[in-house]
Amino acid sequence: MATRLKVTQVRSGIGRPLTQRKVLAGLGLGRPQRSKVLEDSVAIRGMIRKVQHLVAVEPAE
């Protein structure tokens, strides 16, 4: 398993519940096509799971 994950927002948070928009902000995302490299942890995995329909995840190099 990778120790770092590249998370890219692929869909907008407009019209989504406040909790999902807060999770996107917590991941450091805010606009579609923005990417962040994050440490792989249980907390980050849980956040990604909440917004899995809005983001794409791949191992970071």
Backbone as XML, in Angstrom:
<?xml version="1.0"?>
<chain id="A" units="angstrom">
  <residue number="1" name="MET">
    <atom name="N" x="0.835" y="-1.170" z="0.000"/>
    <atom name="CA" x="0.000" y="0.000" z="0.000"/>
    <atom name="C" x="0.887" y="1.242" z="0.000"/>
  </residue>
  <residue number="2" name="ALA">
    <atom name="N" x="0.471" y="2.251" z="-0.731"/>
    <atom name="CA" x="1.247" y="3.480" z="-0.832"/>
    <atom name="C" x="1.217" y="4.251" z="0.480"/>
  </residue>
  <residue number="3" name="THR">
    <atom name="N" x="2.273" y="4.969" z="0.746"/>
    <atom name="CA" x="2.291" y="5.788" z="1.952"/>
    <atom name="C" x="1.770" y="7.185" z="1.665"/>
  </residue>
  <residue number="4" name="ARG">
    <atom name="N" x="1.635" y="7.516" z="0.378"/>
    <atom name="CA" x="1.091" y="8.815" z="-0.006"/>
    <atom name="C" x="0.067" y="8.602" z="-1.119"/>
  </residue>
  <residue number="5" name="LEU">
    <atom name="N" x="-0.970" y="9.421" z="-1.106"/>
    <atom name="CA" x="-2.030" y="9.329" z="-2.099"/>
    <atom name="C" x="-2.182" y="10.659" z="-2.821"/>
  </residue>
  <residue number="6" name="LYS">
    <atom name="N" x="-2.413" y="10.605" z="-4.123"/>
    <atom name="CA" x="-2.719" y="11.806" z="-4.890"/>
    <atom name="C" x="-4.231" y="11.848" z="-5.056"/>
  </residue>
  <residue number="7" name="VAL">
    <atom name="N" x="-4.851" y="12.877" z="-4.506"/>
    <atom name="CA" x="-6.306" y="13.024" z="-4.548"/>
    <atom name="C" x="-6.623" y="14.192" z="-5.472"/>
  </residue>
  <residue number="8" name="THR">
    <atom name="N" x="-7.429" y="13.944" z="-6.497"/>
    <atom name="CA" x="-7.812" y="14.961" z="-7.471"/>
    <atom name="C" x="-9.317" y="15.132" z="-7.441"/>
  </residue>
  <residue number="9" name="GLN">
    <atom name="N" x="-9.768" y="16.356" z="-7.309"/>
    <atom name="CA" x="-11.202" y="16.629" z="-7.340"/>
    <atom name="C" x="-11.651" y="16.621" z="-8.795"/>
  </residue>
  <residue number="10" name="VAL">
    <atom name="N" x="-12.625" y="15.794" z="-9.133"/>
    <atom name="CA" x="-13.079" y="15.676" z="-10.515"/>
    <atom name="C" x="-14.476" y="16.255" z="-10.720"/>
  </residue>
  <residue number="11" name="ARG">
    <atom name="N" x="-15.229" y="16.458" z="-9.643"/>
    <atom name="CA" x="-16.556" y="17.047" z="-9.741"/>
    <atom name="C" x="-16.690" y="18.171" z="-8.717"/>
  </residue>
  <residue number="12" name="SER">
    <atom name="N" x="-17.563" y="19.109" z="-9.014"/>
    <atom name="CA" x="-17.763" y="20.274" z="-8.168"/>
    <atom name="C" x="-18.527" y="19.937" z="-6.889"/>
  </residue>
  <residue number="13" name="GLY">
    <atom name="N" x="-18.281" y="20.741" z="-5.868"/>
    <atom name="CA" x="-18.999" y="20.596" z="-4.613"/>
    <atom name="C" x="-20.264" y="21.441" z="-4.561"/>
  </residue>
  <residue number="14" name="ILE">
    <atom name="N" x="-20.548" y="22.184" z="-5.631"/>
    <atom name="CA" x="-21.745" y="23.026" z="-5.668"/>
    <atom name="C" x="-22.989" y="22.150" z="-5.602"/>
  </residue>
  <residue number="15" name="GLY">
    <atom name="N" x="-23.904" y="22.507" z="-4.732"/>
    <atom name="CA" x="-25.153" y="21.777" z="-4.590"/>
    <atom name="C" x="-25.041" y="20.544" z="-3.713"/>
  </residue>
  <residue number="16" name="ARG">
    <atom name="N" x="-23.865" y="20.298" z="-3.160"/>
    <atom name="CA" x="-23.659" y="19.145" z="-2.284"/>
    <atom name="C" x="-23.933" y="19.561" z="-0.839"/>
  </residue>
  <residue number="17" name="PRO">
    <atom name="N" x="-24.201" y="18.597" z="0.040"/>
    <atom name="CA" x="-24.417" y="18.935" z="1.453"/>
    <atom name="C" x="-23.191" y="19.607" z="2.070"/>
  </residue>
  <residue number="18" name="LEU">
    <atom name="N" x="-23.445" y="20.399" z="3.079"/>
    <atom name="CA" x="-22.386" y="21.146" z="3.755"/>
    <atom name="C" x="-21.281" y="20.219" z="4.258"/>
  </residue>
  <residue number="19" name="THR">
    <atom name="N" x="-21.643" y="19.046" z="4.765"/>
    <atom name="CA" x="-20.622" y="18.125" z="5.287"/>
    <atom name="C" x="-19.655" y="17.696" z="4.190"/>
  </residue>
  <residue number="20" name="GLN">
    <atom name="N" x="-20.149" y="17.450" z="2.986"/>
    <atom name="CA" x="-19.279" y="17.053" z="1.885"/>
    <atom name="C" x="-18.372" y="18.203" z="1.459"/>
  </residue>
  <residue number="21" name="ARG">
    <atom name="N" x="-18.889" y="19.417" z="1.459"/>
    <atom name="CA" x="-18.062" y="20.582" z="1.112"/>
    <atom name="C" x="-16.970" y="20.799" z="2.154"/>
  </residue>
  <residue number="22" name="LYS">
    <atom name="N" x="-17.298" y="20.546" z="3.427"/>
    <atom name="CA" x="-16.296" y="20.676" z="4.484"/>
    <atom name="C" x="-15.215" y="19.610" z="4.354"/>
  </residue>
  <residue number="23" name="VAL">
    <atom name="N" x="-15.601" y="18.400" z="3.952"/>
    <atom name="CA" x="-14.611" y="17.336" z="3.752"/>
    <atom name="C" x="-13.669" y="17.719" z="2.610"/>
  </residue>
  <residue number="24" name="LEU">
    <atom name="N" x="-14.203" y="18.268" z="1.519"/>
    <atom name="CA" x="-13.343" y="18.711" z="0.413"/>
    <atom name="C" x="-12.352" y="19.770" z="0.894"/>
  </residue>
  <residue number="25" name="ALA">
    <atom name="N" x="-12.829" y="20.705" z="1.696"/>
    <atom name="CA" x="-11.947" y="21.736" z="2.240"/>
    <atom name="C" x="-10.901" y="21.114" z="3.164"/>
  </residue>
  <residue number="26" name="GLY">
    <atom name="N" x="-11.299" y="20.137" z="3.946"/>
    <atom name="CA" x="-10.370" y="19.455" z="4.844"/>
    <atom name="C" x="-9.282" y="18.700" z="4.087"/>
  </residue>
  <residue number="27" name="LEU">
    <atom name="N" x="-9.617" y="18.226" z="2.899"/>
    <atom name="CA" x="-8.623" y="17.550" z="2.058"/>
    <atom name="C" x="-7.741" y="18.542" z="1.309"/>
  </residue>
  <residue number="28" name="GLY">
    <atom name="N" x="-8.080" y="19.816" z="1.386"/>
    <atom name="CA" x="-7.296" y="20.843" z="0.702"/>
    <atom name="C" x="-7.736" y="21.060" z="-0.728"/>
  </residue>
  <residue number="29" name="LEU">
    <atom name="N" x="-8.940" y="20.629" z="-1.046"/>
    <atom name="CA" x="-9.481" y="20.786" z="-2.394"/>
    <atom name="C" x="-10.586" y="21.824" z="-2.362"/>
  </residue>
  <residue number="30" name="GLY">
    <atom name="N" x="-10.868" y="22.423" z="-3.501"/>
    <atom name="CA" x="-11.923" y="23.414" z="-3.524"/>
    <atom name="C" x="-12.470" y="23.644" z="-4.913"/>
  </residue>
  <residue number="31" name="ARG">
    <atom name="N" x="-11.701" y="23.259" z="-5.913"/>
    <atom name="CA" x="-12.135" y="23.424" z="-7.289"/>
    <atom name="C" x="-11.847" y="22.146" z="-8.054"/>
  </residue>
  <residue number="32" name="PRO">
    <atom name="N" x="-12.666" y="21.843" z="-9.052"/>
    <atom name="CA" x="-12.378" y="20.662" z="-9.870"/>
    <atom name="C" x="-11.009" y="20.766" z="-10.542"/>
  </residue>
  <residue number="33" name="GLN">
    <atom name="N" x="-10.375" y="19.637" z="-10.728"/>
    <atom name="CA" x="-9.059" y="19.472" z="-11.345"/>
    <atom name="C" x="-7.904" y="19.902" z="-10.441"/>
  </residue>
  <residue number="34" name="ARG">
    <atom name="N" x="-8.176" y="20.206" z="-9.181"/>
    <atom name="CA" x="-7.111" y="20.483" z="-8.228"/>
    <atom name="C" x="-6.660" y="19.178" z="-7.598"/>
  </residue>
  <residue number="35" name="SER">
    <atom name="N" x="-5.364" y="19.036" z="-7.362"/>
    <atom name="CA" x="-4.822" y="17.816" z="-6.776"/>
    <atom name="C" x="-4.032" y="18.134" z="-5.520"/>
  </residue>
  <residue number="36" name="LYS">
    <atom name="N" x="-3.993" y="17.178" z="-4.623"/>
    <atom name="CA" x="-3.183" y="17.257" z="-3.413"/>
    <atom name="C" x="-2.563" y="15.900" z="-3.176"/>
  </residue>
  <residue number="37" name="VAL">
    <atom name="N" x="-1.334" y="15.900" z="-2.681"/>
    <atom name="CA" x="-0.677" y="14.664" z="-2.266"/>
    <atom name="C" x="-0.760" y="14.626" z="-0.754"/>
  </residue>
  <residue number="38" name="LEU">
    <atom name="N" x="-1.402" y="13.575" z="-0.229"/>
    <atom name="CA" x="-1.664" y="13.461" z="1.199"/>
    <atom name="C" x="-1.086" y="12.162" z="1.738"/>
  </residue>
  <residue number="39" name="GLU">
    <atom name="N" x="-0.752" y="12.175" z="3.016"/>
    <atom name="CA" x="-0.291" y="10.955" z="3.678"/>
    <atom name="C" x="-1.456" y="9.973" z="3.773"/>
  </residue>
  <residue number="40" name="ASP">
    <atom name="N" x="-1.164" y="8.712" z="3.566"/>
    <atom name="CA" x="-2.190" y="7.674" z="3.653"/>
    <atom name="C" x="-2.413" y="7.334" z="5.120"/>
  </residue>
  <residue number="41" name="SER">
    <atom name="N" x="-3.607" y="7.641" z="5.621"/>
    <atom name="CA" x="-3.956" y="7.323" z="7.000"/>
    <atom name="C" x="-5.430" y="6.934" z="7.057"/>
  </residue>
  <residue number="42" name="VAL">
    <atom name="N" x="-5.831" y="6.411" z="8.166"/>
    <atom name="CA" x="-7.225" y="6.007" z="8.342"/>
    <atom name="C" x="-8.142" y="7.221" z="8.228"/>
  </residue>
  <residue number="43" name="ALA">
    <atom name="N" x="-7.749" y="8.339" z="8.791"/>
    <atom name="CA" x="-8.573" y="9.541" z="8.754"/>
    <atom name="C" x="-8.749" y="10.041" z="7.318"/>
  </residue>
  <residue number="44" name="ILE">
    <atom name="N" x="-7.671" y="10.083" z="6.570"/>
    <atom name="CA" x="-7.732" y="10.542" z="5.181"/>
    <atom name="C" x="-8.579" y="9.583" z="4.347"/>
  </residue>
  <residue number="45" name="ARG">
    <atom name="N" x="-8.418" y="8.279" z="4.581"/>
    <atom name="CA" x="-9.225" y="7.286" z="3.853"/>
    <atom name="C" x="-10.713" y="7.474" z="4.146"/>
  </residue>
  <residue number="46" name="GLY">
    <atom name="N" x="-11.051" y="7.801" z="5.382"/>
    <atom name="CA" x="-12.445" y="8.037" z="5.743"/>
    <atom name="C" x="-13.003" y="9.269" z="5.069"/>
  </residue>
  <residue number="47" name="MET">
    <atom name="N" x="-12.189" y="10.313" z="4.977"/>
    <atom name="CA" x="-12.619" y="11.533" z="4.298"/>
    <atom name="C" x="-12.833" y="11.268" z="2.810"/>
  </residue>
  <residue number="48" name="ILE">
    <atom name="N" x="-11.913" y="10.527" z="2.217"/>
    <atom name="CA" x="-12.038" y="10.200" z="0.792"/>
    <atom name="C" x="-13.301" y="9.387" z="0.551"/>
  </residue>
  <residue number="49" name="ARG">
    <atom name="N" x="-13.599" y="8.478" z="1.450"/>
    <atom name="CA" x="-14.791" y="7.638" z="1.288"/>
    <atom name="C" x="-16.072" y="8.479" z="1.303"/>
  </residue>
  <residue number="50" name="LYS">
    <atom name="N" x="-16.094" y="9.555" z="2.106"/>
    <atom name="CA" x="-17.267" y="10.424" z="2.184"/>
    <atom name="C" x="-17.542" y="11.142" z="0.862"/>
  </residue>
  <residue number="51" name="VAL">
    <atom name="N" x="-16.479" y="11.443" z="0.110"/>
    <atom name="CA" x="-16.631" y="12.203" z="-1.137"/>
    <atom name="C" x="-16.080" y="11.421" z="-2.334"/>
  </residue>
  <residue number="52" name="GLN">
    <atom name="N" x="-16.173" y="10.099" z="-2.273"/>
    <atom name="CA" x="-15.588" y="9.267" z="-3.324"/>
    <atom name="C" x="-16.203" y="9.522" z="-4.699"/>
  </residue>
  <residue number="53" name="HIS">
    <atom name="N" x="-17.415" y="10.059" z="-4.746"/>
    <atom name="CA" x="-18.062" y="10.367" z="-6.010"/>
    <atom name="C" x="-17.591" y="11.699" z="-6.592"/>
  </residue>
  <residue number="54" name="LEU">
    <atom name="N" x="-16.798" y="12.447" z="-5.830"/>
    <atom name="CA" x="-16.304" y="13.750" z="-6.287"/>
    <atom name="C" x="-14.803" y="13.757" z="-6.564"/>
  </residue>
  <residue number="55" name="VAL">
    <atom name="N" x="-14.087" y="12.725" z="-6.153"/>
    <atom name="CA" x="-12.629" y="12.716" z="-6.282"/>
    <atom name="C" x="-12.129" y="11.449" z="-6.964"/>
  </residue>
  <residue number="56" name="ALA">
    <atom name="N" x="-10.904" y="11.543" z="-7.465"/>
    <atom name="CA" x="-10.186" y="10.381" z="-7.992"/>
    <atom name="C" x="-8.927" y="10.229" z="-7.152"/>
  </residue>
  <residue number="57" name="VAL">
    <atom name="N" x="-8.591" y="8.978" z="-6.829"/>
    <atom name="CA" x="-7.447" y="8.704" z="-5.952"/>
    <atom name="C" x="-6.498" y="7.769" z="-6.662"/>
  </residue>
  <residue number="58" name="GLU">
    <atom name="N" x="-5.195" y="8.078" z="-6.568"/>
    <atom name="CA" x="-4.156" y="7.219" z="-7.128"/>
    <atom name="C" x="-2.924" y="7.291" z="-6.242"/>
  </residue>
  <residue number="59" name="PRO">
    <atom name="N" x="-2.071" y="6.294" z="-6.283"/>
    <atom name="CA" x="-0.847" y="6.350" z="-5.476"/>
    <atom name="C" x="0.057" y="7.470" z="-5.975"/>
  </residue>
  <residue number="60" name="ALA">
    <atom name="N" x="0.687" y="8.180" z="-5.070"/>
    <atom name="CA" x="1.621" y="9.241" z="-5.448"/>
    <atom name="C" x="2.987" y="8.632" z="-5.697"/>
  </residue>
  <residue number="61" name="GLU">
    <atom name="N" x="3.717" y="9.217" z="-6.597"/>
    <atom name="CA" x="5.055" y="8.715" z="-6.937"/>
    <atom name="C" x="6.106" y="9.282" z="-6.017"/>
  </residue>
</chain>
